[in-house]
Amino acid sequence: MTNFVPTPTVPAPDIVRCAYMEIVVTDLAKSRAFYVDLLGLHVTEEDENNIYLRSLEEFIHHNLVLRKGPIAAVAAFAYRVKSPAEVDAAEAYYKELGCRTERRKEGFTKGIGDSVRVEDPLGFPYEFFYDVEHVERLTQRYDLYSAGELVRLDHFNQVTPDVPRGRKYLEDLGFRVSEDIQDSDGVTYAAWMHRKQTVHDTALTGGNGPRMHHVAFATHEKHNIIQICDKMGALRISDRIERGPGRHGVSNAFYLYILDPDGHRIEIYTQDYYTGDPDNPTITWDVHDNQRRDWWGNPVVPSWYTEASLVLDLDGNPQPVIIREEKSEMAVTVGADGFSYTRKDGSPDGDRTGFKLGAQL
């Protein structure tokens, strides 16, 4: 039975959106070539150990920090809150949960002021902040706009062994569930959760964790994603394209997954949908529905289920990875005994169930 995280008696902080991620990279020059030269993220500041990057539409100092270090990992999943008082609320909330917290009035990174970082109940390094340095929003800098322009930070994706435990904890924190994946036995394999009015600010993927599955940046159109693929092909680095391009069933978004020089997974993402109404319905997908992960029914490569980035504690040490005890999505849909369907009996067109072997790799 799931050991749920208790609900604090103090109010949860009012979170606005996912705002930035701090990742540790082992070769800053190679990472700069990937994120700046290839993907076109804009440099706000840089020094010998750090590069602060932002997307085209961003007005806060950065959406991504590349920090040079000995072990490739994630140092912070950072959320902006609604006011300075909400940083106090975040600190009180996690202290009541018994989590380790660290508060820095000067912030943990350049361009960000008073912040609190926590080791959350799932083992992830979360940060909450309000005070920021404003920078130029590049929305109308068409002289800088590239064919594959990344315009917004869209979401995080976290790997955790117990999705229901994580879901209840994030719902207590004020997140709402837009979509999830379950089976007929009641096992939950993944959940998509939001604060801003899109499909997600973060998602929980069931697996060995805590680890970071991916961080996602949005483009305006799907042709921007095709351009990134073409550019990677021209540079002879198509081996760094892990999955896609394609159309998700969950979220309905057009997607591409690529790997940076350290193996951190980046999703390029566009065209999901509005979720802002209070009665926005939760969509539940059957884990055996072959179109849940890819609307066109293409198989998911095993690395997408098994590989992910380590996350750090507040001392900068990798968090131990806990093995998932429940069934894995890969085992039930990709493994030798895995079957997925494209059509169910009783579908509107009257076709019989269309099966695809799970092991079509």
N, C-alpha and C positions, 0 to 999 in steps of 0.2 A: 504494500500500500504506500502511496506517495506520502512522503514526509513534508507537508506543505509548510511554507514560510509563514510565520504568524503575521497577522495584520497589526501594524502599530496603532497606538491610540492617538498619536499626533497626526496632523494632516500631512498628506503626501505633497511634495513640491509640485508646483504647477509648471509642467514641462511644455515648452513651445514646440521644439523640434530637435531632431538630431542635427548637430552643428559641425563637429569636426572629429577626426580620428587622428591619434598620434601613433605612428608605427615606427618601429626600430628596423633599420636596414643596415646591411653589412658593408655595402659599397655605395657611398653617397653619389659618386659620379655616375655609376650605372643606373642608379635609381632616378637621378635627375634626367638622364637621357630618356628613360621610360616615361616618366610622368610629365615632363615639360616638352621634350622634343617630339615624342610620339603622341602623347595624349593631349598636349596643348594646355595643361593647367598653367595658371598664371602665377609667377613668383611675386610674392609680397615682400619677403625679405629672405636673405640667406647668409650663412656664415660657414665656417669650416666644419661645423658639426650638425647643422640644422638647415632645412629648407622649408619655408612656410608657403603653402600653395593655396590658391582659391580658384573657384569656378567663375565663369563669366558674369553671372548675375549676383554674386555674393558681395555684400557690403561690409561684413565683419572681416577681421584680419586674415583668417584662413579657414579652409575646410579640411586641410590635410597637413600634418607635420611629418616630415621625414627626418628622423633623428638617427645619426650614426651610432652603432653599437655592436657588441660582439655576437649577439643572438637575434635573429630575425623574429620579431614578435610584435604584439600590440600593447602599447602602454596606456591607452585611454580611449574609451567610447564616450564622447563628450556631448552633452545636451545643454541647450540654452533654456533657461527658465524665464518666467514672465517678469520678474522684478528682483531687485537685490534681496528683498526679504525672503524670497524663495530659496536662495542659497542657504540661509539660516534654517529654513524648513527642511531642506535636503539633509543638512548635517544632523539635525535633531531626529529625523526619520530613521536614518541609518544607525545612529547611536542607540536608539531604542531597540533596533533589530540586533544589536550586539556586534555590528560590523566594524571593522577597522576604518577609521576616517582620517584624512589629513586636510587641513584648511590652510590656504595661502592667500593672504590679502593681495599680494602682488601677482598672483596667478602662477600657473605651472609652465606656461609657454608665453612667448612674446605676443602682445596684442590682446591678451585675455587678462582681465583683472581678477578680483576676489572670486575664488573658486574653492570647491571642496571635491576631493577625490575619495572614493570609497572602494573597498573590496566587497562587492555585493554578495548576497546570499548564494548566488550561483557561481561565484568565483571570478567574476568579471571586474575589470577596473573601470568604474563609471566616474564621470566628472560632471558637475553641475555648476553653471556660471551664468551671470547676467552681464557684467561690465565688460565692454569690448572697445577696441580701437576701430573706428570706422575708416574704411579705405574706399577708393574710387570703385563704384559699381560700373562694370564695363559693358553694360547692356547695349549701349549705342556706339561702342568702339568697333565699328564694322571693319576698320582697318586691321584689327587684331583677330577678327572672327575667322576661325578655320573651318574647313569642310566637315570636320568631325568634332566640332566644339562641344565641350562639356559645360553645361550651363548651371547645374545645381548639384549639391550633395543630396542624394535621395534617401538612402537608408543604410543600416548595418544589417548583418546576418550573423547570429551567434549559434554555435554548436553546443548543445547541452544534453546530458544523458536523460533527464526527466522533463519532458516538454510540459506536462500538466503542472508540475511544480513551478516551472518558470512562467507559465502562462498566468497562474493565479497571482504570483508575486508581481508581475508586470501590470496585471489588472488592478491590483491594490495601489500601484504606483500611478495609476491614471491612464494607462494604455487601454485601447479598445481593440478587439479582435475583428479583423476584416475577413480573413479566410483561414481555413485549417485543412489538414489532411488526416483522416482517420481510417480505421477498418471496421468490419462488422463486429469484431471482438471488443471494440472500444479503445483500442490503442491509438494514441495521438502521435503522429510522426513529425508534425511541423505546425507552426502557427505564425500568422502575420499580424503585427500589432502596430497601431499608429497613435500619434498625437496630432500631427498636422493632418490636413484633410485629403490625404492620399492613402493608398493601400497599406503602407507601412513606413515607420521610422526605424523599426528593427523587426527581425524575424527570429524565431527559434527553430532550429533544425535539430532533430533528434540524432545524437551520435555521441562519440567519446568527447568529453569536454571538461572544463570550459576551453573553447577555442574560437577563433574568429573565422567564420566561413568566408565572408566577403564584405567589402564596402562598395557601395554602388553610387555612381554618378549618372545624372540624367542628361540626355540630349533633347533637342527640340523635336527631331524627326528621326524616323528609322533610317533614312538615307545617310544621316550622320554616322550611324553605326556601321553601315556598309563601307563608308569611306575609311573608317579605322581598320576594317578587315583588309581593304585594298592596300592601305598604307603598310600594314604589317606584312602583307605578301610581297610588296615591292622591296621592303627592307630585309626580306628573307628571314623573318622571325615568326612565320606562321605557326611554328611549333609552340609558340606561347599562347595561341588560341586554344583554349581548353574545350569550350563548348559553345555552339551557336555559330552564326546568328540564328535566332529562332523567335517564336512567339510562345510565351508562357500561357498555360491554361490558368493557373493561379496568377492573379493580378492582371491578366490579359496583356501584359507589357511585352514589347519587343526587347530582346536581350542579346547580350554577348558576354561571355566570361573569358578573361585573359589573366595571365600570370605575370607578375612583375619579376625582376631579377632574383629576388629572394623567395619566390613562390607565393607571396601574398596574392590572394585572388581579388580581382577587380571586376565588378559587373558594370557594363554600360547599358542603360535602361531608358525606355521611353514609352509613353502612351498607356499609362495605367488609368485609373478612374477616380472620381470624387467620392469621398466617404464621410463628408462632414455632417450629414443629418444625424440627429440623436438616435433615430431608429434604423440607421443603415444596417441592412441584414448581413449576418455572417454566412459566408459560403463555405460549405463543407464538401471536400472532395474525397472520393473513395481512393484509397492508396493503390488500388488495382486499375484505376482509370488511366489508360495509357496517355491521355491528353492533359493530365494534371500538370506535369512539369514542362511538357512541350506540346503545344496545341496541335502541331502537325504529326504527333506520335513518334517523333524521333527518340531513340534510346538515350539515356543519360550515361555518360562515361563513368566508370567506377571511381576514378580519382575525385570526381565532384562530390561523391558521398563520403570518401575516406580521408581526403587531404584537407587540412585547415591550418591556420596559424596559431601558434602558442600565444597565450596572454600572460601579462606580467602582474605580480603583486605590487604593492606600493613601494617596496624596496628594490624593484627592478628584477626580481627573480621570476622565472617561469612558474606558473601555477601547475600543480600536478594534474594530470589528465585522468578523469574517472571514466571507466568503461560503461557504456550503456547496457543495461540488463534487459530491457524490453526488446522486442523484435526490431530489426533495422529495416528501413525502407528499401535499401539495396537488396537485402536478403529475400524480401518477399516480392520484389518486382524485377530484379535483375539476375538473381542467382539461378542456379540450375533448375530449381523447382518453381521459379517465379513465372507467373502468367499475368499479363495485363490485357484489358479489353479496350477496344475502340468503340464498339456499340453494344448496348445491352438489349436483351429481349424486351419487347414492348416499347422500343424507341419509336418516335413519330413516323419514321419511314418504314417501320415494320420489319427491318432487317434483323437477322439473327445476330447473336453476339459475335463480334469480330475479335479474335484473339491474336496476340503477338507473343511469341516466345520471349520470356524475360532475358534470356541469355544471348540475344542477338547482338553480339559485340564484335 
